[in-house]
Amino acid sequence: MKLYTARARALATCLSGLAGFVDAMAYIHLGGFFVSFMSGNTTRLGVSLAEGSSDAALAGGLLLTFVAGVVIGSMTGQIFVSRRQPAVLVMVALLLAAAAALSAFDRPWLAAIAMALAMGAENAVFEIDGEVRIGLTYMTGTLVKLGQRITAALLGGDRFGWVPYLLLWMGLAAGGLAGAMTYARMGVGGLWIAAGVAGVLAIMAARMGPDRHPPDLDAV
């Protein structure tokens, strides 16, 4: 991640915040299910199957929908190539707007599908050669790298190499807080805010110019 430009890292942090915002709203609205954090849904799937609960169908459906969103985002990136980032983010904005509209018409489960598709697609923003180089909607790998970079700093390596990973995690945490607070005041109508933010980030990505890949992908 350190090989990306400062603007790209800032965009990644903002996108993690967006993911946290949407996931927090979905978690509250769906009663403990996620549209971004698929590890949580996988655990719920296993527990629900063990208990013979119908919740397994919802957890499994969200998992499949998220994967479908990744496919859609990746295909969009393949079509637009050097304009991958703004193209994918426009799709994310449209899906979130669709989720907000479906919620307004009292279609919560269709709205959840649109949200999960959006979160899956978002991960294609920093995809290169079929591999996601910066995880935006999940933080386990980021926290592992944070710990590794802290270790390196303590042993005399890059003193601040851990900072981008900390900021990425903080973006998701701050987004989750903002999403929960927004839901308390606006309900799922707050998804219009998420759609607007995604649109603004698409404009920012377009102004950054064509994607420029880090020279050493293994070090990201």
Beta strands, then each sheet from edge to edge (+ up, - down):
strand 1: 127-128
strand 2: 131-132
sheet 1: 1+ 2-
end
